[in-house]
Amino acid sequence: MSILRIYSESELNPDLRRKLQMRESAEDTEALNAVQSIVDDVRKRGIDAVRHYSEKFDGFYPEPALCTEQEIQEAEERLDAEIKESFQKAATNIRQFHDFQKERLQPARTKVAGAELGFYYSPVENVAVYVPGGKAQYPSSVLMGVIPAVAAGVKNILLLSPADNQGKLSDVVLYCAKMAGASAILKIGGAHGVAAAATGLYAPPAELIVGPGNRFVTAAKTLLSASGKIRIDQPAGPSEVIVIADETANPAFVASDLLSQAEHGEDSPAILLTTSRSLAEATSLEIEKGLNERPARREMKETSIRQHSYAIVFDDLQEAFRFSNQYAPEHLEICTKDPQSDLKNVTAAGSVFLGHFAPVALGDYYSGTNHVLPTGGTGRMYSGLGVETYMKRITFQHPTRESLRDAWKPIQIMSKVEGLEHEHGHSVDVRFQN
């Protein structure tokens, strides 16, 4: 039996299509309920509450909680030169692409009904960037979160990441935080770390918190956002990929990209949409071969492939793109004869990788696009992290006396319809009373 479930387009009745596109709800009621008391407690008791939850969940409270300059300097000195060079090159690419984004966010003015109208962009002043930590290290996520904030002109950038059981962050995370331009580094994560950032216990209160985390981090961000305390990037769920491929695709390439997605976690979907059944079958064989040749994390990868992944053979590419747009994947690879032409068919995806030499890993680490992307179908309404995430668009208008006179009667009528003519309407009337 094939390790990768393979369906034909003719099998896709409405129920099966809905089942294949379904992901777990981003709203985790259990986590939300658990986190509410933590957020409230941190708001009331401050650092004492943060200390309590750090000791409860992590087994310790890091002293000092904020990284010192000496810690950062010593980390840089210990770090291998080859590692530093690799992350420097990636940072250069990420910075160049996000500076390019910033250049496109230009102020503009126009004339409407005789008045000058316009807009300009202003950065959020205080931001927190969450990076998962503890036993893991994600220095690439440091670069992805901090560099666009710097490009936007954010004044205060707090990096928060849980320390290991020695109360430290990894050398490479500290190095990347400094290189990217973080203002401060807090060695506390979890819901209590997010609440501390929003409350302003270690740095100015964050008005925007971005970055992926576990279900409790996501719940804390969601609660604080819903209460109007902060803005967030987007809800985070399991990472995912769709590969759309025709007969020109290499099954070994496709299989490696599906397995690299499965390496994220056992609940990560890795999906192939193709017009070639032979490619789907060959890809399944290559997946089995890859699991045998690279057995690290085999159980997790195999669970992802068997339980959350599949291939669908479509009669034509248009139907494959229609399915993908409904799914709205975090990552979308287009491995076809003419990927640039096929790009126009994409209406919902976090980030798109074109051609046979564009693995998701390139964007995850090095190319310059951001890897903090919408998951769980939220690509239908959210964008990935970018410079604009850290910006506010402010509009303005400068009418003349004549343009206000032209608007006078319509405003009188409209304000009367809404029952607000006594003051709204009067605020125009008074300007033309002799």
C-alpha positions as CSV (number, residue, x, y, z in Angstrom):
1,M,0.0,0.0,0.0
2,S,1.3,3.5,-0.9
3,I,2.6,5.5,2.0
4,L,1.0,8.6,0.4
5,R,-2.7,8.4,-0.1
6,I,-3.5,9.1,-3.8
7,Y,-6.9,10.3,-4.9
8,S,-8.3,11.0,-8.4
9,E,-10.3,14.1,-9.1
10,S,-13.3,12.0,-9.9
11,E,-13.3,10.8,-6.2
12,L,-13.6,14.4,-4.9
13,N,-17.3,14.5,-3.9
14,P,-18.2,17.5,-1.7
15,D,-17.7,15.6,1.6
16,L,-14.3,14.2,0.7
17,R,-13.1,17.6,-0.6
18,R,-14.3,19.3,2.6
19,K,-12.5,16.6,4.7
20,L,-9.2,16.9,2.8
21,Q,-9.2,20.7,3.2
22,M,-10.2,20.6,6.9
23,R,-7.6,21.6,9.5
24,E,-8.0,21.8,13.2
25,S,-9.7,25.0,14.4
26,A,-7.3,27.8,15.2
27,E,-9.4,28.5,18.3
28,D,-8.1,26.3,21.0
29,T,-10.8,26.7,23.8
30,E,-8.8,24.7,26.3
31,A,-5.7,26.8,25.8
32,L,-7.7,30.0,25.8
33,N,-9.2,29.2,29.2
34,A,-5.9,28.2,30.7
35,V,-4.2,31.3,29.5
36,Q,-6.8,33.8,30.5
37,S,-5.9,33.5,34.2
38,I,-2.2,33.8,33.4
39,V,-2.7,37.0,31.4
40,D,-4.9,38.5,34.1
41,D,-2.5,37.5,36.9
42,V,0.5,39.0,35.1
43,R,-1.4,42.2,34.5
44,K,-2.3,42.4,38.3
45,R,0.9,41.2,40.0
46,G,3.6,42.0,37.4
47,I,7.0,40.4,37.6
48,D,6.0,38.4,40.7
49,A,3.4,36.6,38.6
50,V,5.9,36.1,35.7
51,R,8.4,34.6,38.2
52,H,5.7,32.3,39.6
53,Y,4.8,30.9,36.1
54,S,8.4,30.7,35.0
55,E,9.1,28.5,38.0
56,K,5.9,26.5,37.6
57,F,6.3,25.8,33.8
58,D,10.0,26.0,33.2
59,G,11.4,25.1,36.6
60,F,13.3,28.3,37.1
61,Y,13.2,32.1,36.6
62,P,16.2,33.4,34.6
63,E,18.4,35.8,36.4
64,P,18.8,38.3,34.9
65,A,15.6,38.0,32.8
66,L,17.0,40.4,30.2
67,C,20.2,39.5,28.4
68,T,23.2,41.6,29.3
69,E,25.6,43.0,26.8
70,Q,28.3,40.8,28.2
71,E,26.2,37.6,27.5
72,I,25.7,38.7,23.9
73,Q,29.4,39.6,23.4
74,E,30.5,36.2,24.9
75,A,28.0,34.4,22.7
76,E,29.4,36.0,19.6
77,E,33.0,35.2,20.6
78,R,32.1,31.5,21.1
79,L,30.2,31.1,17.9
80,D,31.9,29.4,14.9
81,A,32.9,31.8,12.1
82,E,31.3,29.7,9.5
83,I,27.9,29.8,11.3
84,K,28.2,33.6,11.7
85,E,29.0,34.0,8.0
86,S,26.0,31.9,6.9
87,F,23.5,33.9,9.0
88,Q,25.1,37.2,7.9
89,K,24.5,36.3,4.3
90,A,20.9,35.3,5.0
91,A,20.4,38.6,7.0
92,T,21.8,40.6,4.0
93,N,19.2,39.0,1.7
94,I,16.3,39.4,4.2
95,R,17.3,43.0,4.8
96,Q,17.5,43.8,1.1
97,F,14.1,42.3,0.4
98,H,12.4,44.1,3.3
99,D,14.1,47.4,2.5
100,F,12.6,46.9,-1.0
101,Q,9.2,46.5,0.6
102,K,9.7,49.7,2.6
103,E,10.6,51.7,-0.5
104,R,7.1,50.8,-1.9
105,L,5.3,52.1,1.1
106,Q,5.5,55.7,-0.1
107,P,3.2,58.6,0.9
108,A,0.8,59.9,-1.7
109,R,-1.6,62.8,-2.3
110,T,-4.5,63.3,-4.7
111,K,-7.4,65.7,-5.3
112,V,-10.9,64.5,-4.5
113,A,-13.9,66.8,-4.8
114,G,-11.7,69.9,-4.6
115,A,-9.9,68.7,-1.4
116,E,-6.4,67.4,-1.1
117,L,-6.4,63.9,0.4
118,G,-3.5,61.6,1.1
119,F,-1.8,59.0,3.3
120,Y,1.5,58.2,4.8
121,Y,3.0,55.3,6.8
122,S,4.2,55.5,10.4
123,P,5.9,52.6,12.2
124,V,4.4,51.0,15.4
125,E,6.7,52.3,18.2
126,N,7.0,49.3,20.4
127,V,7.1,45.7,19.1
128,A,7.7,42.2,20.6
129,V,9.0,39.4,18.4
130,Y,8.4,35.9,19.8
131,V,10.8,33.1,18.9
132,P,10.3,29.6,20.2
133,G,13.2,28.3,22.4
134,G,13.8,26.1,25.4
135,K,15.3,22.9,23.9
136,A,15.1,24.2,20.4
137,Q,16.8,27.1,18.7
138,Y,15.4,29.1,15.7
139,P,17.8,31.9,14.9
140,S,16.3,32.2,11.4
141,S,13.1,33.3,13.0
142,V,15.0,36.0,14.9
143,L,16.1,37.4,11.5
144,M,12.6,37.1,10.1
145,G,10.9,38.9,12.9
146,V,13.5,41.6,13.8
147,I,14.8,42.7,10.4
148,P,11.5,43.9,8.9
149,A,10.8,45.8,12.1
150,V,14.1,47.6,11.8
151,A,13.3,48.3,8.1
152,A,9.9,49.8,9.1
153,G,11.6,52.1,11.6
154,V,10.3,50.5,14.9
155,K,11.8,52.3,17.8
156,N,11.8,49.5,20.5
157,I,12.1,45.8,19.4
158,L,11.9,43.3,22.3
159,L,12.9,39.7,21.4
160,L,11.3,37.2,23.7
161,S,12.3,33.5,23.8
162,P,12.3,30.9,26.5
163,A,15.7,30.1,28.0
164,D,17.1,26.5,28.3
165,N,17.3,24.8,31.7
166,Q,20.5,26.7,32.4
167,G,18.7,30.0,32.0
168,K,20.4,30.9,28.8
169,L,19.6,31.4,25.1
170,S,21.7,29.8,22.5
171,D,24.7,31.6,21.2
172,V,23.4,31.8,17.7
173,V,20.1,33.2,18.8
174,L,21.8,36.0,20.7
175,Y,24.2,36.7,17.8
176,C,21.3,36.9,15.3
177,A,19.3,39.2,17.7
178,K,22.1,41.6,17.9
179,M,23.0,41.5,14.2
180,A,19.3,42.0,13.3
181,G,18.9,45.0,15.6
182,A,16.8,43.9,18.6
183,S,16.7,46.5,21.3
184,A,16.4,44.0,24.2
185,I,16.2,40.3,24.6
186,L,14.0,38.7,27.3
187,K,14.7,35.1,28.3
188,I,11.1,34.2,29.0
189,G,8.5,32.7,26.7
190,G,5.1,31.1,27.0
191,A,1.9,32.9,27.8
192,H,3.4,34.6,30.7
193,G,6.2,36.0,28.5
194,V,3.7,37.3,26.0
195,A,1.7,38.9,28.8
196,A,4.8,40.5,30.3
197,A,5.6,42.0,26.9
198,A,2.1,43.4,26.5
199,T,2.1,44.8,30.0
200,G,5.5,46.4,29.7
201,L,7.3,44.7,32.6
202,Y,10.8,44.6,31.0
203,A,10.5,47.0,28.1
204,P,8.0,49.6,26.8
205,P,4.6,47.9,26.5
206,A,4.4,46.1,23.1
207,E,1.7,47.4,20.8
208,L,2.3,44.6,18.3
209,I,3.4,41.0,19.0
210,V,4.5,38.8,16.1
211,G,6.0,35.4,15.7
212,P,5.0,31.7,16.0
213,G,4.8,29.8,19.3
214,N,3.0,26.8,20.9
215,R,-0.8,26.7,21.5
216,F,-0.5,28.7,24.7
217,V,1.6,31.4,23.1
218,T,-1.0,31.6,20.3
219,A,-3.8,31.7,22.8
220,A,-2.2,34.5,24.8
221,K,-1.7,36.6,21.6
222,T,-5.3,35.9,20.6
223,L,-6.7,36.9,23.9
224,L,-4.6,40.1,24.2
225,S,-5.5,41.0,20.6
226,A,-9.2,40.4,21.2
227,S,-9.1,42.6,24.3
228,G,-7.7,45.5,22.2
229,K,-4.4,45.5,24.2
230,I,-2.2,44.6,21.2
231,R,-2.2,43.8,17.5
232,I,-0.8,40.5,16.3
233,D,0.5,39.2,13.0
234,Q,-1.9,36.2,12.5
235,P,-3.1,33.1,14.3
236,A,-0.5,30.3,14.1
237,G,-1.1,26.6,13.5
238,P,0.8,23.6,12.1
239,S,3.1,24.4,9.2
240,E,1.9,23.1,5.8
241,V,2.8,22.9,2.1
242,I,1.1,22.2,-1.2
243,V,3.1,21.2,-4.3
244,I,1.4,21.7,-7.6
245,A,3.3,19.7,-10.2
246,D,2.9,18.4,-13.8
247,E,4.8,15.7,-15.7
248,T,8.0,17.9,-15.8
249,A,8.5,17.6,-12.0
250,N,11.2,15.4,-10.5
251,P,9.6,12.9,-8.1
252,A,12.7,12.9,-5.9
253,F,12.6,16.7,-5.6
254,V,8.9,16.6,-4.8
255,A,9.3,13.8,-2.2
256,S,12.1,15.7,-0.5
257,D,9.9,18.8,-0.2
258,L,7.0,16.9,1.2
259,L,9.3,15.2,3.8
260,S,10.9,18.5,4.7
261,Q,7.5,19.8,5.6
262,A,6.8,16.6,7.6
263,E,9.9,17.3,9.5
264,H,8.1,20.3,11.1
265,G,5.8,18.0,13.1
266,E,3.5,15.0,13.0
267,D,0.5,17.3,12.4
268,S,2.0,19.1,9.4
269,P,0.2,18.5,6.1
270,A,2.3,17.9,3.0
271,I,0.1,17.7,-0.1
272,L,0.8,17.0,-3.8
273,L,-1.7,18.2,-6.5
274,T,-0.7,16.9,-9.9
275,T,-1.9,16.1,-13.4
276,S,0.3,13.0,-13.5
277,R,-0.6,9.8,-11.7
278,S,2.8,8.4,-12.5
279,L,4.4,11.4,-10.7
280,A,2.2,10.8,-7.7
281,E,3.1,7.1,-7.5
282,A,6.8,7.8,-8.1
283,T,6.8,10.5,-5.4
284,S,5.3,8.0,-2.9
285,L,8.1,5.5,-3.6
286,E,10.6,8.3,-3.1
287,I,9.1,9.2,0.2
288,E,9.5,5.7,1.4
289,K,13.1,5.7,0.1
290,G,13.8,9.0,1.9
291,L,12.4,7.7,5.2
292,N,14.7,4.7,5.0
293,E,17.8,6.7,4.0
294,R,17.3,9.5,6.4
295,P,15.7,7.9,9.5
296,A,16.1,10.9,11.9
297,R,12.6,11.8,13.2
298,R,11.2,9.0,11.2
299,E,8.1,8.4,13.4
300,M,7.1,12.1,13.2
301,K,7.7,12.3,9.5
302,E,5.8,9.1,8.8
303,T,2.9,10.2,11.0
304,S,2.7,13.4,9.0
305,I,2.7,11.7,5.7
306,R,0.3,8.8,6.6
307,Q,-2.3,10.8,8.6
308,H,-2.2,14.4,7.3
309,S,-0.8,14.2,3.8
310,Y,-2.1,13.0,0.4
311,A,-1.9,13.5,-3.4
312,I,-4.7,14.3,-5.8
313,V,-4.5,13.6,-9.5
314,F,-6.4,16.3,-11.4
315,D,-7.5,16.3,-15.0
316,D,-6.0,19.8,-15.5
317,L,-3.9,22.3,-13.6
318,Q,-6.8,24.8,-13.3
319,E,-8.7,22.5,-11.0
320,A,-5.5,21.9,-9.0
321,F,-5.1,25.7,-8.5
322,R,-8.8,26.0,-7.6
323,F,-8.3,23.4,-4.8
324,S,-5.1,25.1,-3.6
325,N,-6.8,28.5,-3.4
326,Q,-9.6,27.0,-1.3
327,Y,-7.0,25.4,0.9
328,A,-4.8,28.6,1.1
329,P,-1.6,26.8,2.0
330,E,1.2,28.4,4.1
331,H,3.7,27.4,1.4
332,L,2.9,26.7,-2.2
333,E,5.4,25.2,-4.7
334,I,4.6,25.4,-8.4
335,C,6.7,22.7,-10.1
336,T,5.4,23.0,-13.7
337,K,6.5,23.7,-17.2
338,D,5.8,27.4,-16.9
339,P,5.6,28.4,-13.3
340,Q,5.7,32.1,-13.9
341,S,2.6,31.9,-16.1
342,D,0.9,29.7,-13.6
343,L,1.5,32.2,-10.8
344,K,-1.4,34.3,-12.0
345,N,-3.7,31.5,-10.9
346,V,-2.8,31.9,-7.2
347,T,-5.2,33.9,-5.1
348,A,-4.5,32.5,-1.6
349,A,-1.1,31.4,-0.3
350,G,1.4,32.5,2.3
351,S,4.4,32.4,0.0
352,V,4.9,30.9,-3.4
353,F,8.0,29.0,-4.7
354,L,8.3,28.8,-8.4
355,G,10.1,26.2,-10.5
356,H,12.0,23.0,-9.9
357,F,14.8,24.6,-7.9
358,A,12.8,26.5,-5.3
359,P,12.5,24.3,-2.2
360,V,10.6,25.9,0.8
361,A,13.9,25.6,2.7
362,L,15.3,28.4,0.5
363,G,12.7,30.8,1.8
364,D,12.8,29.4,5.3
365,Y,16.4,30.4,5.7
366,Y,18.1,32.4,3.0
367,S,16.4,33.9,0.0
368,G,15.0,37.0,1.7
369,T,11.3,36.5,1.8
370,N,9.7,36.0,5.2
371,H,9.0,32.6,6.6
372,V,6.4,33.8,9.2
373,L,3.3,33.0,7.2
374,P,-0.4,32.4,7.6
375,T,-1.5,28.8,8.3
376,G,-4.7,26.8,8.7
377,G,-6.4,28.5,5.7
378,T,-5.9,32.0,7.1
379,G,-4.0,32.8,3.9
380,R,-7.4,33.6,2.5
381,M,-7.4,36.8,4.6
382,Y,-3.9,37.3,6.0
383,S,-0.5,38.1,4.5
384,G,2.8,36.8,5.8
385,L,5.0,39.0,8.0
386,G,6.5,42.0,6.1
387,V,7.4,45.6,6.7
388,E,3.8,46.7,6.3
389,T,3.0,44.5,9.4
390,Y,4.9,46.9,11.5
391,M,3.4,50.0,9.9
392,K,0.3,52.1,10.3
393,R,-1.3,53.9,7.4
394,I,-2.4,57.3,8.4
395,T,-4.8,59.3,6.1
396,F,-5.2,63.1,5.9
397,Q,-7.2,65.7,4.1
398,H,-6.9,69.4,3.5
399,P,-10.1,70.8,2.1
400,T,-10.7,74.4,0.9
401,R,-13.6,76.6,1.9
402,E,-15.1,76.0,-1.6
403,S,-14.8,72.2,-1.4
404,L,-16.5,72.2,2.1
405,R,-19.3,74.4,0.7
406,D,-19.8,71.8,-2.1
407,A,-20.1,69.1,0.6
408,W,-22.4,71.2,2.8
409,K,-25.8,70.1,1.6
410,P,-25.0,66.3,1.2
411,I,-23.6,66.3,4.8
412,Q,-26.8,68.1,6.1
413,I,-28.9,65.4,4.5
414,M,-26.7,62.4,5.4
415,S,-26.3,63.5,9.1
416,K,-30.0,64.0,9.3
417,V,-30.6,60.5,8.1
418,E,-28.4,59.2,10.8
419,G,-29.9,61.5,13.5
420,L,-26.7,63.4,14.0
421,E,-27.6,66.7,12.4
422,H,-27.5,68.6,15.7
423,E,-23.7,68.5,16.0
424,H,-22.3,66.8,12.9
425,G,-24.4,68.9,10.6
426,H,-23.9,72.0,12.7
427,S,-20.1,71.6,12.5
428,V,-20.4,72.4,8.8
429,D,-23.2,74.9,9.1
430,V,-21.3,77.1,11.5
431,R,-18.5,77.6,9.0
432,F,-20.9,79.4,6.6
433,Q,-22.9,81.5,9.1
434,N,-22.3,85.2,8.6
